[in-house]
Amino acid sequence: MTLLLLAGLADAAATEQIMRENNAPSCASCHTQGQYSKSEGKAGLKAFLDARAKAETAYRLKHRPTISPIAMTWDINAGQSLSIPLSVSDPEQDTFHITGTVPSGSILTKETTAANGLPTVIFKWTPTAAQANKSYALKFVAKETASAKKLASAAVTATVRVWPADGKEPAYISQLLVASSRWAAEKLTLKGSMTPNKMLTASEKSQLLARTDFTATLSQGSTGLGAVIAHVPIKFMANGNWTLPDIPLAAPFACQITIVVANVKATRAIAGAEKECRR
């Protein structure tokens, strides 16, 4: 009888310790069937903790602040100013601050009340020329500052594409390559490839490759300032490759040729050129 009593006391002490560790209000929180066995307590504890976690999640979803939706993609040229309003709503109208991942040189303004009546912080940024031709991921989170729980909002994300100062259109092509330049029978044939700007979406890339309005300017020499040989239409294949066949070119001419498409330049020595080509 004494041994059974001691075992019961030990189990009771263990139960009280578990209650303290998990903030359970009573033994019945876990021993819901009144059997007070270890198996009942173990299963009951799991159910108690699962229910509490579910209730905590529901509370957070109901009471946490929310940042109003913003556009997912923003386009801006270097030197232009971008402003993104971040309006925050909160069921208890708690005070908050906004943190996140932002590019160098940007700021988050002090809180004001926007036309929508919500407290609002504005993300402001004027990218530099050095920041052009890059995409920047933005992430914003509003966190309560006065409430005991200091609940945080779900993250709001966006992407900013920074184009050169002269705009998006001239930056569509990031690289032009002349793979071969061969002259024979007073005609020149060029082959090469084009690399689209990596910031382009799949749709924009497809539109670029489908365009038929590009013109290639061919000139003698490696500077792009030499005598113009021709202005010819150029069409890119689905993989970015291109060919310009049978361009008339009578000797004498420079040993190198330059091609310019949409302000992007590439140079190549002319294979098969006569020994007397101007170097």
Secondary structure, 3 states (H helix, E strand, C coil): CHHHHHHHHHHHHHHHHHHHHHCCCCHHHCCCCCCCCHHHHHHHHHHHHHHHHHHHHHHHHHHCCEECCCCCEEEEECCCCEEEEEEEECCCCCCEEEEEECCCCCEECCCEECCCCCEEEEEEECCCHHHCCEEEEEEEEEEECCCCCCCECCCEEEEEEEECCCCCHHHCEEEEEEEEEEEECCEEEEEEEEEECCCCCHHHHHHHHHCCCCEEEEEECCCCCCCEEEEEECCCCCCCEEEEEEEECCCCCECEEEEEECCEEEEEECECCCCCCEC
